[in-house]
Amino acid sequence: MLFAALAGAASLFSFAPFGAWPLQFPLLAFLFYQVGISTSVRRASLIGWAFGLGWSVAGMHWLYIAMHRFGGLAAPLAALAILLLGAYMGLFAACATGFAAWLRRRWSMPVAAFLMLCLPATWGLSEWLRGWVFTGFPWAASGYAHHASALAGYAPLIGVYGIGVLVALCAACLTMLTQRARWPALGLLCVLLLAGFGLGHIGWTRPHGAPISVRLLQGNVAQDEKFDSAHVEQALSLYRAMITAAPADLIATPETAIVLYPHQLPPDYLASLARFAHETSSSLLVGMPLTDSPTQFSNSVAGIGPAGQAYRFDKQHLVPFGEFVPAGFRWFVDLMHIPLGDFNRGARIQPAFAVRDQRVLPNICYEDAFGEEIAEQLRVAQPATMLLNMSNLAWYGESVAIPQHLQISRMRALETGRPMLRSTNNGATAVIDARGAVTAQLAPYTRGVLTAKVQGMAGSTPYIAGAGRGVVLRPKSAQRRRQNAVTAFTCYIVSQRLRKKS
């Protein structure tokens, strides 16, 4: 279990900013080998759990910064929270290896079928489940390490979870090198990589309309000052000056660049932005909280068009503990001092913002980690031609969270065949083209404006056409189905235990 946990932790180096994606194959192969030589379902489950624990704690350790430095949670409690999160995330890997071992025993599965079929399938299923059970947390899913690898060409077809299955299959091929069928396994590994390289040269979408000029703002406002009343007025002046410094077809700010509700702003603030938009024929997308009543708030994007057109996008996939309080965890949230919590969830399908010939679809913070939800919003009559992520990752200090999030955005561009714009508080503010390549980027932890010309794309990838059908659920229905699924799985495990004892 110790070596499994260390192998899981070492997987951090396969992701950005390290980019050692080939490392993922031998690490997973080590896990599969250990599961393969296990003689019990329990041992296989524990090894998988340890691997998942190490993977999650290493890949998401930056959450400690948000809870301790900015949330005010005591260091031991913040560290314990990270360990508990890792222990929970490890359960998905435990289910993958334990279920595979159970199937192997029940069906007397030969080694080749177990390694090449069973384990890759259960591993992929576990990652998919991790991305939606209890609202999901798909960060550091194995497929994200391959936004620029030979497997990237599969993204427009099967998405990040499909790539995760192929990663597991590649690892299984390495594990098979210890068996007699090593040459067929090695041949399959080469075919998978070469086919992915070839698929990467296919253009699934086509240019739409004329390119637009964009200005993406990076204010680099310190997180400990962002909600401090002594610095709020300074931030308001900063972003008004950055917005009005020069015209562009699209000007976008980071998430909650303005931390006050509209009725709390100086009387002429929004009016001055509207005048600038009208006089310069610019379109503005501004991150700010909006309210529908004294008790209903949303993390939103407010849009202002050149002719005074109003636009609104409300974040619909909220962050647990940061933007909504899970049932029974109010005590934990009260230990931290995180402002602007308990938001309302936005509509599942929201229209894009028209900017000249293009249609821009925003998403806020880690919403772009849910590719099936973005794909669903592109299956409408007039789908977006480009995507825009507005984030504030200053919560996580100078950590790997910024390059990891950029990696996630690059995967969304690959899956959808559309450019992804990123406007962030402290990084990574960038322009990503429809093939997932970063064409322009500001240095993180600096203040600046990224200007670029961006070509929108139309058409549909196979992933857009098929992703999330029957999976993306309405919030209330999703909650009931998840609870039912967890209950059914628990009852199944208990019944099997009782049957075994009897």
C-alpha positions in Angstrom: 0.0 0.0 0.0 2.9 2.4 0.8 4.5 1.8 -2.6 1.0 2.2 -4.3 0.5 5.5 -2.5 3.9 6.7 -3.6 3.3 5.7 -7.2 0.0 7.5 -7.1 1.7 10.6 -5.7 4.4 10.4 -8.4 1.6 10.8 -11.1 1.6 14.5 -10.2 4.7 14.8 -12.5 2.7 13.6 -15.5 0.5 16.7 -15.4 1.3 20.4 -15.9 3.6 22.1 -15.2 5.9 19.1 -15.4 4.4 17.5 -18.5 6.0 14.1 -18.1 3.0 12.3 -19.5 4.8 9.1 -20.4 5.4 8.5 -16.7 1.7 7.8 -16.3 1.9 4.5 -18.1 4.5 2.7 -15.9 2.9 4.1 -12.7 -0.5 2.7 -13.7 1.2 -0.5 -14.9 2.7 -0.9 -11.5 -0.8 -0.6 -10.0 -2.2 -3.1 -12.4 0.6 -5.5 -11.8 0.0 -5.4 -8.0 -3.7 -5.9 -8.5 -3.0 -8.7 -10.9 -0.9 -10.7 -8.4 -3.4 -10.1 -5.6 -5.2 -13.1 -4.4 -8.1 -11.3 -2.7 -10.6 -8.6 -3.6 -9.9 -6.9 -0.3 -6.2 -6.6 -1.0 -6.8 -5.3 -4.6 -9.2 -2.7 -3.2 -6.8 -1.5 -0.6 -4.0 -1.2 -3.1 -6.2 0.8 -5.5 -7.4 3.0 -2.6 -3.8 3.8 -1.6 -2.9 4.7 -5.2 -5.9 6.9 -5.5 -5.1 8.6 -2.1 -1.6 9.4 -3.2 -2.8 10.6 -6.6 -5.4 12.9 -5.1 -3.4 14.4 -2.2 -0.4 15.2 -4.6 -2.6 16.5 -7.4 -4.9 18.7 -5.2 -2.6 19.7 -2.3 -3.1 23.3 -3.3 -6.6 23.3 -1.7 -4.7 23.6 1.6 -3.7 27.1 0.7 -7.3 28.2 0.1 -8.5 26.7 3.4 -5.6 27.7 5.6 -4.0 30.9 4.2 -7.2 32.6 2.9 -10.0 30.6 4.6 -8.5 30.9 8.1 -8.8 27.2 8.9 -6.2 26.0 11.4 -3.3 24.2 9.7 -3.9 20.8 11.2 -7.6 20.9 10.2 -6.7 22.0 6.7 -4.2 19.2 6.4 -6.7 16.8 7.7 -9.3 18.0 5.3 -6.9 17.3 2.4 -6.2 13.8 3.7 -9.9 13.1 4.0 -10.6 14.4 0.5 -7.8 12.1 -0.7 -9.3 9.2 1.2 -12.7 9.9 -0.4 -11.2 10.2 -3.9 -9.2 7.0 -3.3 -12.5 5.1 -3.0 -13.1 5.5 -6.7 -9.8 3.8 -7.5 -10.5 1.2 -4.9 -13.8 0.4 -6.6 -12.0 0.1 -9.9 -9.4 -2.4 -8.7 -11.7 -4.2 -6.3 -14.5 -4.6 -8.8 -12.1 -5.8 -11.4 -10.7 -8.4 -9.0 -14.2 -9.5 -8.1 -15.1 -10.0 -11.7 -11.9 -11.9 -12.3 -12.7 -14.3 -9.5 -16.3 -14.7 -10.4 -15.7 -15.4 -14.1 -12.3 -17.1 -13.8 -10.9 -14.5 -16.1 -7.6 -15.3 -17.9 -4.7 -12.8 -17.2 -4.8 -11.2 -20.6 -8.6 -10.5 -20.5 -8.2 -9.2 -16.9 -5.4 -6.8 -17.8 -6.4 -5.7 -21.3 -10.2 -5.5 -20.9 -11.4 -5.6 -17.3 -9.0 -3.2 -15.6 -9.1 -0.5 -18.3 -12.9 -0.6 -18.3 -13.2 -0.3 -14.5 -10.6 2.4 -14.3 -12.4 4.5 -16.9 -15.7 3.9 -15.2 -14.3 5.0 -11.8 -12.9 8.3 -13.3 -16.3 9.0 -15.0 -18.1 8.4 -11.7 -15.6 10.7 -9.9 -16.6 13.4 -12.3 -20.3 13.4 -11.4 -21.1 11.7 -8.1 -22.0 14.3 -5.5 -21.6 17.0 -8.1 -18.3 15.6 -9.1 -14.6 16.6 -8.8 -12.8 15.5 -12.0 -9.6 17.5 -11.4 -6.5 15.5 -12.3 -8.3 12.8 -14.2 -5.7 10.8 -16.0 -6.7 12.0 -19.5 -5.8 15.6 -18.7 -2.1 14.8 -18.8 -2.5 14.0 -22.6 -3.6 17.4 -24.0 -0.4 17.4 -26.0 0.6 13.8 -26.1 0.1 11.2 -28.9 -3.3 10.4 -27.3 -4.6 14.0 -27.8 -6.0 13.2 -31.2 -8.7 11.0 -29.5 -10.2 14.0 -27.6 -12.6 15.2 -30.2 -14.0 11.6 -30.4 -14.1 10.3 -26.9 -13.2 13.1 -24.6 -11.0 13.1 -21.5 -12.6 10.1 -19.9 -12.2 8.1 -23.1 -8.6 9.1 -23.1 -8.4 7.8 -19.5 -9.5 4.4 -20.7 -6.8 4.4 -23.4 -4.2 5.5 -20.8 -5.2 2.5 -18.7 -5.1 0.3 -21.8 -1.5 1.5 -22.6 -0.6 0.8 -19.0 -2.1 -2.7 -19.4 0.1 -3.2 -22.5 3.2 -2.5 -20.4 2.0 -4.9 -17.7 1.6 -7.6 -20.3 5.3 -7.4 -21.0 5.6 -9.7 -18.1 3.4 -12.3 -19.9 3.9 -14.5 -22.9 1.7 -12.2 -25.1 4.2 -9.4 -24.8 4.7 -8.8 -28.5 1.0 -8.4 -29.4 0.7 -6.1 -26.4 3.6 -4.0 -27.5 2.1 -3.9 -31.0 -1.2 -2.6 -29.6 0.6 0.1 -27.6 2.3 1.3 -30.8 -1.0 1.3 -32.7 -2.8 3.3 -30.1 -0.1 6.0 -30.0 0.3 6.2 -33.8 -3.5 6.3 -34.4 -3.8 9.1 -31.9 -1.1 11.0 -33.6 -2.8 10.6 -36.9 -6.2 11.6 -35.6 -4.6 14.8 -34.3 -4.3 16.0 -37.9 -8.1 15.9 -38.6 -9.9 19.2 -38.4 -13.4 18.5 -37.1 -14.7 22.1 -37.1 -14.4 25.0 -39.6 -13.8 28.7 -39.4 -16.9 30.8 -38.8 -17.1 34.5 -39.7 -14.3 37.0 -39.3 -11.8 36.9 -36.4 -12.5 39.3 -33.6 -10.1 41.3 -31.5 -10.0 40.4 -27.8 -8.5 42.0 -24.7 -8.3 39.7 -21.7 -7.6 41.4 -18.4 -5.4 40.1 -15.6 -5.6 42.4 -12.6 -3.4 40.3 -10.2 -5.4 41.5 -7.2 -4.0 39.9 -4.0 -6.6 37.4 -2.6 -6.2 38.8 1.0 -7.1 42.3 -0.4 -9.8 41.3 -2.9 -12.7 41.4 -0.4 -11.1 43.8 2.0 -13.3 47.0 2.2 -10.1 49.1 2.3 -9.1 47.8 -1.1 -12.4 47.3 -2.9 -12.6 50.8 -4.3 -9.0 50.5 -5.6 -9.9 47.3 -7.4 -13.0 49.0 -8.9 -10.9 51.8 -10.3 -8.2 49.4 -11.5 -10.6 47.4 -13.6 -12.5 50.4 -15.0 -9.2 51.8 -16.1 -8.1 48.5 -17.7 -11.4 48.1 -19.5 -11.5 51.6 -20.9 -7.8 51.8 -21.8 -8.4 50.7 -25.3 -11.3 49.3 -27.5 -11.7 45.8 -28.7 -14.4 43.6 -30.2 -14.5 41.7 -26.8 -13.1 42.8 -23.5 -13.3 40.3 -20.6 -12.4 40.5 -17.0 -11.7 37.7 -14.5 -14.3 36.0 -12.3 -15.7 38.5 -9.6 -13.4 41.2 -10.8 -16.1 43.4 -9.3 -16.9 42.0 -5.9 -19.8 44.3 -5.1 -23.4 43.7 -6.2 -24.8 46.3 -8.7 -26.7 48.2 -6.1 -23.6 48.6 -4.0 -21.5 50.2 -6.8 -21.0 53.9 -7.3 -24.0 55.3 -9.2 -22.1 56.0 -12.4 -19.9 52.9 -12.5 -21.8 50.6 -14.8 -23.1 53.5 -16.8 -19.6 54.6 -17.6 -18.7 51.1 -18.8 -21.9 51.2 -21.0 -20.9 54.5 -22.5 -17.4 53.2 -23.3 -18.9 50.2 -25.0 -21.2 52.3 -27.1 -18.6 54.9 -28.1 -16.0 52.4 -29.1 -18.2 49.6 -30.4 -16.8 47.2 -27.8 -18.5 44.3 -26.1 -17.8 43.8 -22.4 -18.0 40.7 -20.3 -17.5 41.5 -16.6 -17.3 39.0 -13.7 -19.4 40.1 -10.8 -22.0 38.8 -8.4 -25.6 39.5 -9.2 -28.8 39.3 -7.1 -32.4 38.6 -8.0 -33.7 39.2 -4.5 -32.3 39.9 -1.0 -31.8 36.1 -0.5 -30.9 35.0 -4.0 -27.4 35.5 -5.3 -25.4 34.2 -8.2 -21.8 34.1 -9.4 -22.3 35.7 -12.7 -21.0 37.3 -15.9 -22.6 40.6 -16.9 -22.4 41.5 -20.6 -22.7 44.9 -22.2 -23.0 45.3 -26.0 -22.2 48.3 -28.1 -25.9 49.1 -28.6 -26.7 48.7 -24.9 -27.6 45.0 -25.2 -27.6 43.3 -21.7 -26.3 39.8 -21.2 -26.1 37.6 -18.2 -24.5 34.2 -17.5 -24.9 32.5 -14.1 -22.5 29.9 -12.9 -24.4 26.6 -12.8 -21.8 24.1 -11.5 -21.0 25.4 -8.1 -18.0 24.6 -5.9 -18.9 22.6 -2.8 -18.0 24.4 0.4 -17.0 27.5 -1.5 -20.2 28.4 -3.4 -22.8 26.1 -1.8 -22.9 24.2 1.5 -23.5 20.5 1.3 -26.1 19.1 3.7 -24.6 18.5 7.1 -21.4 20.5 6.5 -22.4 24.0 7.7 -20.2 23.6 10.7 -17.1 23.0 8.5 -17.9 26.0 6.2 -18.4 28.2 9.3 -14.8 27.4 10.3 -13.6 29.3 7.2 -14.1 32.9 6.2 -15.0 32.5 2.5 -17.1 35.4 1.2 -19.8 35.2 -1.5 -21.0 31.7 -0.6 -24.4 30.0 -0.9 -25.0 31.0 -4.6 -28.0 30.0 -6.6 -27.3 27.6 -9.5 -27.7 29.0 -13.0 -29.7 27.4 -15.8 -28.4 24.2 -17.3 -28.5 25.7 -20.9 -27.7 29.4 -21.3 -27.3 31.4 -24.5 -23.9 32.6 -25.9 -23.0 36.3 -26.1 -23.0 37.7 -29.6 -19.8 39.6 -30.5 -19.9 40.6 -34.2 -19.8 37.4 -36.3 -19.0 35.3 -33.2 -20.9 33.8 -30.3 -19.0 33.6 -27.0 -20.0 31.1 -24.3 -18.6 31.9 -20.8 -17.9 29.5 -18.1 -16.7 30.4 -14.6 -13.8 28.9 -12.7 -13.8 25.1 -12.6 -16.9 24.8 -14.8 -14.6 24.0 -17.7 -13.6 20.8 -15.8 -17.0 19.4 -16.8 -16.7 18.8 -20.6 -20.0 17.0 -20.9 -21.8 20.1 -19.6 -20.0 22.4 -22.1 -20.7 19.9 -24.9 -24.4 19.9 -24.0 -24.5 23.7 -24.3 -23.1 23.4 -27.8 -25.9 21.1 -29.0 -28.3 24.0 -29.4 -29.7 25.8 -32.5 -27.1 28.5 -32.5 -24.1 27.1 -30.6 -21.1 29.2 -29.5 -18.2 29.6 -31.8 -15.7 30.2 -29.0 -15.5 29.6 -25.3 -14.4 31.9 -22.5 -13.2 30.8 -19.0 -13.2 33.5 -16.3 -11.4 32.5 -13.1 -9.8 33.6 -9.9 -7.1 31.1 -8.9 -5.5 33.5 -6.4 -7.1 31.3 -3.7 -4.4 28.7 -4.4 -1.3 30.9 -4.2 1.7 30.1 -6.4 0.9 26.4 -6.9 0.4 23.9 -9.7 -3.3 24.8 -9.8 -2.8 27.4 -12.5 -1.0 25.2 -15.0 -3.3 22.4 -14.2 -6.3 24.6 -14.9 -4.8 25.7 -18.2 -4.4 22.1 -19.1 -8.1 21.4 -18.5 -9.0 24.4 -20.7 -6.8 23.0 -23.5 -8.6 19.7 -23.3 -12.0 21.5 -23.7 -10.7 23.2 -26.8 -9.6 19.8 -28.2 -13.0 18.1 -27.4 -15.1 20.9 -28.9 -12.9 22.1 -31.8 -13.3 25.6 -30.6 -10.9 28.3 -29.2 -10.9 28.8 -25.5 -10.2 32.3 -24.1 -9.1 32.6 -20.5 -9.3 35.8 -18.4 -8.0 35.3 -14.9 -7.0 37.3 -11.9 -3.4 36.0 -11.6 -3.1 33.3 -14.3 -3.2 31.6 -16.6 -4.7 34.3 -18.9 -4.3 32.8 -22.3 -5.7 32.2 -25.8 -6.0 28.6 -26.8 -6.8 27.7 -30.4 -9.2 25.0 -31.6 -6.4 22.4 -31.6 -5.6 23.0 -28.0 -2.4 25.0 -28.5 -1.7 28.1 -26.5 -1.2 30.9 -29.0 -0.8 33.8 -26.5 -0.4 34.0 -22.7 0.4 36.5 -20.0 3.0 35.7 -17.4 1.2 34.5 -14.2 1.2 36.6 -11.0 1.6 39.9 -13.1 -0.8 42.6 -14.0 -1.5 43.0 -17.7 -3.8 42.8 -20.7 -3.6 40.1 -23.3 -4.6 41.3 -26.8 -5.1 38.9 -29.7 -7.1 38.2 -32.8 -9.2 35.0 -32.4 -11.0 33.0 -35.1 -14.3 31.4 -34.1 -15.1 27.9 -35.2 -18.4 26.2 -36.2 -19.4 22.6 -36.6 -19.6 19.6 -34.3 -17.0 17.1 -33.1 -18.1 13.5 -32.4 -17.6 14.3 -28.7 -20.1 17.2 -28.9 -22.6 15.0 -30.7 -22.5 12.3 -28.1 -21.1 13.5 -24.8 -23.4 13.6 -21.8 -26.5 12.2 -23.5 -28.4 10.6 -20.7 -25.7 11.6 -18.3 -26.0 15.4 -17.8 -28.9 15.6 -15.5 -31.0 18.4 -14.0 -29.8 19.3 -10.5 -32.7 17.9 -8.5 -33.0 14.8 -10.6 -29.2 14.3 -10.5 -29.2 14.5 -6.8 -31.9 11.9 -6.5 -30.3 9.5 -9.0 -26.9 9.8 -7.3 -28.3 9.1 -4.0 -30.2 6.1 -5.4 -27.1 4.8 -7.2 -25.0 5.1 -4.0 -27.7 3.4 -2.0 -28.0 0.6 -4.5 -24.3 0.0 -4.6 -24.1 0.0 -0.8 -26.9 -2.5 -0.6 -25.2 -4.7 -3.2 -21.9 -4.8 -1.3 -23.7 -5.6 1.9 -25.7 -8.4 0.3 -22.6 -9.9 -1.2 -20.9 -9.8 2.2 -23.8 -11.5 3.9 -24.0 -14.1 1.1 -20.3 -14.8 1.5 -20.6 -15.2 5.3 -23.7 -17.5 4.9 
